[in-house]
Amino acid sequence: MKIDFANLGRAYEEHREEFEKVALDVMRSARYILGAETERFEQNLSSFTGNKYALGCSSGTDALLLALMAMGIRAGDEIITTPFTFIATAETIACLGAKPIFVDIDEDTYNIDASKIEQAITKNTKAIMPVSLYGQMPDMDDINAIAEKYDLAVIEDAAQSFGAIYKGKKSCNVSTFGCTSFFPAKPLGCFGDGGAVFATNEEDYEKMKAMRVHGQVKRYTHHYIGMGGRLDNLQAAILDVKLATYENDISRRQAVAESYSNKISDNAAKPLVKDDRTSVWAQYTIRVKERDKVQKALMQKGIPTAVHYPIPMHLQKCFSYLGYTLGDFPVSEKCAQEVMSLPMNPYLEEAEIDYITTNLNTII
């Protein structure tokens, strides 16, 4: 048996007629950037999340950048975040000349440990940027309370958690800003690059709306330094098709995760989702000893795996100027050596899950 890790081909086939119709409609319209499709998708994003201010943009990375730019982040400012994430989180901070300040993670959820945030705050701190890793939001009540105490913004990096719920509220509607990605392999993915940024007030929304078009408030009138960060209509139209049935996709992903958790032996550390929240299972990530050996053995059986992420941010060469060293964030470092993601998509069949887990249990 050969397993498909993300099964993007199956995702296309499930809605092929609708995808091809909306794609053809966009091409025939000859309007490819910021048109009716994007506006409609933004309205549907607002309805889905409950957040009034939703803005499509060119990627999850640019969503983070737009939020930071709207805040006026600049050299000398500090943003608190996690070292256990994809580079885009800290990279966008550094791109504006600001300083990423890392805080270690909670070993059970892999998300930032809220109990360690307050000790990292200085007079230069402007925001907290928690990552909703693997599809589950961190302890947002605690994070928001700290932010309120110190008059800080909270920017949720929700690149992996769009559709997740925390105490009754959707991801991207729990903080000052929410930023998500529609990269093809995400739970809600387009056929290229795409993202969205959400705000809690109209002023930030209008500023980001201008900034995604080079700071332009009307043609050739620029009030801000901005960027080319638009979502194109073709991707918006495709995403709108997928958003209509996205809740069903989330349910199917959750069923796959539940089956995994029931069938994987206790020789692996299985993911924990806290009782007051849900995960959309961007990844199903376990921890194992001798990971390389396990991965090679599974690949020989036609079972692909992935590592998200093998090197924490504080140990990446590009961030060596920050002065962090090995041992500074021991939980992140430990997890980086042991995490391994199994195939995860809404189309995994029970026979495939049985095949994956039987082989995994034999190996570990």
C-alpha positions in Angstrom: 0.0 0.0 0.0 1.2 3.5 -0.9 -0.1 6.3 1.2 -0.6 9.9 0.1 0.4 12.4 2.8 -1.9 15.3 1.9 -3.9 13.9 -1.0 -4.3 17.2 -2.9 -5.4 15.3 -6.0 -8.4 13.8 -4.2 -9.3 17.3 -2.9 -9.4 18.5 -6.5 -11.4 15.6 -7.8 -14.1 16.0 -5.0 -15.0 19.5 -6.4 -13.6 19.3 -9.9 -16.7 20.6 -11.7 -17.1 23.6 -9.4 -13.4 24.4 -9.5 -13.3 24.3 -13.2 -16.4 26.4 -13.5 -15.3 29.2 -11.2 -11.8 29.2 -12.8 -13.3 29.6 -16.2 -15.6 32.4 -15.0 -12.6 34.3 -13.6 -10.6 33.8 -16.8 -13.5 35.0 -19.0 -14.0 38.0 -16.8 -10.5 39.2 -17.5 -10.4 40.6 -14.0 -7.8 38.8 -12.0 -7.0 40.9 -9.0 -9.2 42.2 -6.2 -12.6 41.6 -7.9 -16.0 40.3 -7.0 -14.6 36.8 -6.1 -12.2 38.2 -3.5 -14.9 40.4 -2.0 -17.3 37.5 -1.8 -14.7 35.3 -0.2 -13.8 37.9 2.4 -17.5 38.3 3.3 -17.7 34.5 3.7 -14.5 34.5 5.8 -16.2 37.0 8.1 -19.3 34.9 8.4 -17.3 31.7 9.1 -15.1 33.2 11.8 -17.5 35.7 13.3 -14.9 38.4 12.7 -16.2 41.4 10.9 -12.9 42.5 9.4 -11.4 39.9 7.1 -8.9 40.7 4.3 -7.6 38.3 1.7 -3.9 38.6 0.9 -1.1 36.9 -1.0 0.1 34.4 1.7 0.1 33.6 5.4 3.5 35.2 5.7 2.2 38.5 4.2 -0.8 38.3 6.5 1.7 38.4 9.5 3.6 41.2 7.8 0.5 43.3 7.2 -0.5 43.0 10.9 2.9 44.0 12.1 3.0 46.9 9.6 -0.4 48.1 10.7 1.0 48.3 14.2 3.9 50.4 13.0 6.5 47.9 14.2 10.0 49.1 13.6 13.6 48.7 14.6 14.1 48.4 18.3 10.6 46.9 19.0 10.3 43.4 20.5 7.7 40.8 19.7 7.4 37.7 21.9 6.8 34.4 20.1 7.7 30.8 20.1 10.9 29.2 18.8 9.0 26.0 17.8 7.3 27.1 14.5 7.9 27.7 10.8 10.3 30.4 10.1 7.7 32.9 8.7 6.6 33.7 12.3 9.9 35.1 13.4 11.0 36.1 9.9 8.3 38.7 9.5 9.4 40.3 12.8 13.0 40.5 11.7 12.1 41.8 8.3 10.8 45.0 9.9 14.0 45.3 11.9 12.2 44.3 15.2 13.5 41.6 17.5 11.9 38.2 18.0 11.9 37.3 21.7 11.4 33.6 22.1 9.5 31.8 24.9 9.6 28.0 25.3 6.6 25.8 24.6 4.2 23.6 26.6 5.4 20.0 26.0 1.8 18.6 25.8 0.4 21.0 23.1 3.7 22.3 21.4 2.2 25.8 21.8 3.8 28.7 23.6 3.8 28.3 27.4 1.7 31.3 28.5 3.2 31.0 32.1 6.6 32.0 30.7 5.5 35.0 28.7 5.4 37.7 31.3 9.0 37.3 32.4 10.1 38.0 28.7 8.3 41.4 28.6 10.4 44.6 28.5 9.8 48.3 27.8 10.4 47.5 24.1 7.7 44.8 23.9 4.9 45.7 21.5 3.1 42.4 20.9 2.8 38.7 21.6 2.6 36.4 18.5 1.4 33.0 19.6 1.3 30.2 17.0 -1.7 27.8 16.9 0.5 24.9 16.0 -0.6 21.7 14.3 -4.2 23.0 14.3 -4.9 23.8 18.0 -4.9 27.3 19.6 -2.8 28.0 22.7 -4.1 29.4 26.0 -5.5 32.5 24.5 -7.3 33.7 27.6 -4.1 33.8 29.5 -2.2 35.4 26.6 -4.8 38.1 26.1 -4.9 38.8 29.8 -1.1 39.4 29.8 -1.4 41.6 26.7 -4.1 43.7 28.3 -2.1 44.1 31.5 0.9 45.5 29.6 -1.0 47.2 26.8 0.3 44.8 24.1 -1.3 43.6 20.9 -1.8 39.9 20.2 -1.2 38.5 16.7 -2.4 34.9 16.3 -0.3 33.0 13.8 -3.2 30.8 12.7 -1.6 29.4 9.6 -2.4 25.9 10.7 -5.6 26.4 12.7 -8.2 28.0 10.5 -11.5 26.6 11.7 -10.4 25.6 15.1 -12.4 26.6 18.2 -11.3 28.0 21.5 -14.0 28.3 24.2 -16.7 28.9 21.6 -14.7 31.3 19.4 -13.1 30.5 16.0 -9.4 30.9 15.3 -8.7 34.4 13.8 -11.3 35.9 16.1 -9.7 35.6 19.5 -7.1 38.4 19.4 -6.1 41.8 18.1 -5.1 40.3 14.8 -5.5 36.8 13.3 -3.4 35.6 10.4 -3.9 32.5 8.4 -2.5 30.7 5.3 -4.2 29.0 2.4 -1.1 27.2 1.2 -2.2 24.1 -0.8 -1.4 21.6 2.0 -3.2 23.6 4.7 -6.6 22.3 6.0 -8.2 25.0 3.8 -5.8 25.3 0.9 -5.9 27.0 -2.5 -4.1 26.1 -5.7 -1.2 28.4 -5.1 -0.3 30.9 -2.4 -2.9 32.8 -0.4 -3.7 34.0 3.1 -6.0 36.2 5.1 -5.6 38.7 7.9 -8.3 39.6 10.4 -8.6 42.7 12.6 -10.7 43.7 15.6 -11.2 47.3 14.6 -12.0 49.2 11.4 -9.0 51.4 11.6 -6.5 48.5 11.4 -8.6 46.9 8.8 -8.6 50.0 6.5 -4.9 50.5 7.0 -4.1 46.9 6.1 -6.5 47.1 3.1 -4.4 50.0 1.8 -1.1 48.4 2.7 -1.7 45.3 0.7 -1.8 47.6 -2.4 1.3 49.6 -1.7 -0.3 51.8 0.9 -2.7 53.2 -1.7 -6.1 54.6 -0.5 -7.1 55.6 -4.0 -5.4 55.3 -7.3 -1.8 56.7 -7.1 -2.6 58.2 -3.7 -0.4 56.5 -1.0 -0.9 57.1 2.7 1.4 54.3 3.9 4.5 52.3 3.0 2.9 49.1 1.9 3.5 46.0 -0.3 2.1 44.0 -3.1 0.1 41.6 -1.0 -3.2 41.0 -2.9 -5.1 37.7 -3.1 -6.0 37.0 -6.7 -9.5 36.3 -7.8 -8.8 32.8 -9.1 -7.5 31.6 -5.7 -10.4 33.4 -3.9 -13.0 31.7 -6.1 -11.4 28.3 -5.5 -11.2 28.9 -1.7 -14.8 29.9 -1.7 -15.8 26.6 -3.2 -13.9 24.8 -0.5 -15.1 27.0 2.3 -18.7 26.0 1.6 -18.0 22.4 2.7 -15.0 23.1 5.0 -16.8 22.2 8.3 -17.3 18.7 6.8 -13.6 18.5 6.0 -12.8 19.4 9.6 -15.1 16.7 10.9 -13.4 14.2 8.6 -9.9 15.3 9.8 -11.0 14.9 13.4 -12.3 11.4 12.7 -8.9 10.5 11.2 -7.2 11.9 14.2 -9.4 10.0 16.6 -8.8 6.8 14.8 -5.0 7.4 14.9 -5.2 8.1 18.7 -7.2 4.9 19.4 -4.9 2.7 17.3 -1.4 4.0 18.0 0.4 2.3 20.9 1.5 4.2 24.0 5.1 3.8 22.9 4.6 7.0 21.0 3.6 10.3 22.6 0.2 11.1 21.0 -1.1 14.7 20.6 -3.2 16.2 23.3 -6.1 18.5 22.5 -7.4 20.4 25.6 -11.1 20.0 26.6 -12.0 23.6 26.0 -10.9 23.8 22.4 -10.7 21.8 19.1 -8.0 21.1 16.5 -8.4 21.1 12.7 -5.4 18.7 12.6 -3.2 20.5 10.1 -0.8 17.8 11.2 -1.2 14.7 13.3 2.1 14.8 15.2 3.5 12.2 17.5 6.9 11.9 19.3 9.1 8.9 19.0 12.6 7.9 19.9 15.1 7.1 17.1 13.0 9.1 14.7 15.2 8.7 11.7 15.1 4.9 12.0 11.3 5.0 12.4 10.9 7.3 9.3 13.0 5.1 7.1 11.2 1.9 8.2 7.8 3.5 7.4 9.0 4.8 4.1 10.0 1.3 3.1 6.3 0.4 3.6 5.1 3.3 1.5 4.2 5.5 4.4 5.4 9.1 4.2 6.1 11.2 7.2 7.3 14.7 7.9 9.0 16.7 10.6 7.5 20.0 11.7 10.1 21.3 12.8 13.6 19.8 13.1 15.5 23.0 14.1 14.0 25.5 16.5 14.2 29.1 15.5 16.8 30.1 18.1 19.2 27.6 16.6 18.8 28.7 13.0 21.8 30.4 11.5 19.8 33.3 10.3 18.9 34.2 14.0 22.4 33.7 15.4 22.6 37.4 15.9 20.0 37.2 18.7 22.6 35.4 20.9 20.5 32.3 21.8 22.4 29.1 22.4 21.6 25.4 22.7 19.9 24.8 26.0 18.0 28.1 26.1 14.6 26.5 25.3 14.9 22.8 26.3 11.3 21.8 25.6 11.5 23.1 22.1 14.8 21.5 21.5 13.6 18.1 22.9 10.4 18.2 20.8 12.4 19.1 17.6 14.4 15.9 18.0 11.3 13.7 18.4 8.3 15.0 16.5 7.0 13.2 13.5 3.9 13.9 11.5 1.8 11.1 10.0 -0.3 11.4 6.8 -3.3 13.6 7.5 -6.1 14.5 5.1 -9.9 14.1 5.1 -9.7 11.2 2.6 -7.7 8.7 4.6 -9.7 5.5 4.7 -9.8 3.1 7.7 -7.9 0.5 5.9 -5.1 3.0 5.3 -5.1 4.1 8.9 -4.9 0.5 10.0 -2.0 -0.1 7.6 -0.2 3.0 9.0 -0.7 2.3 12.7 0.0 -1.5 12.4 3.3 -0.8 10.8 4.1 2.1 13.2 3.3 0.0 16.3 5.5 -2.8 15.0 8.4 -0.5 14.4 8.2 1.5 17.7 
